[in-house]
Amino acid sequence: MELERKRPRLDPEQALDIEAPAALIAGTQRPSGEIPWCDGQKTDPWDHVESAMGLATAGFLPEARKAYEWLAANQLSDGSWYSAYLEGIAQDRTRDANMSAYVAVGVYHYFLLTGDRGFASSMWPTVSAAIDFALGLQAPQGEIHWAISPAGNVDRMALLTGSSSVYMSIKCALGLAGVLGRQRPEWQAALGKLGDAIRSKPHLFNMTKSRFSMDWFYPVLSGAVTGADARRRIERGWKKFVVEGLGVRCVSDQPWVAIAETSELALTLAGMGHLDQARVVFSWITDRRFEDGSYWAGFTFPDMTIWPEDRITWTNAGVLVAADAVFGLTPAAGLFSHRFWSPPAAR
């Protein structure tokens, strides 16, 4: 059955152009369904999923579905994917836990947006195998070892951003399991151990990555850290990473604002329920666009030089997902909301 494009309903006062970013992603997508960073560059599984989520958010449902079908067709026997492809050919045979698990977020997002149980069911074996792969790399104290090398060796380094993203992936996989009537108590137990590691055991993670803003907000974005602890974490890192009126630094000691990280901070704030603050942060990037309406990847300051000059698919997807959370464009707008995941009695 052919899926129609269903453009989200917009409030005229929002003045959001969601068509142009999605059109960039769709125009970059290969006939196979693969979505590279941009023409001629690599595809990695995490950013491929992010791009599919952007497509679905903007109503490009056939393209999003094709992207997920590409993942299903290219999944390895252990449930993983390679870390980089070019026109379907593996370029980096590292098998990354976070990159592999993120398909669960994308498929659950697609279900929330469309209500398509048939598609969710068809993707369940892919999601289930991916989560099992990632949890096969969970350490006894709960953190996730980040990858298996091309030589087949487990790299026992744990990354806070990656483990936080896996936390979100497990939540979404459990949400999908609930929709489909599947039982995965071992996933629930693993989620509890991982959440405890993220919240209480910072020494388990590679602290050299603390310069990166994602290490700051991803524990909150994923919902591993919530409530007063989330507020304190965001407040502590605000001056380190946020350039008021411009956006979020990718790395704390470099004068480069990244549109993706700024979008994700807005998404994080919306997830915490801080919608007014999220809208302010999102407003900082709404005019950082090329003439075709797609968003820059980032820019240096104070000289305001666009860098890099590529039109990046997953950056534009991140803007779309954040816009949905901030303005409530689709039925999937609450996916990253802490309230969405809280027990009914606590809402």
Disulfide bonds with the S-S distance in Angstrom:
none
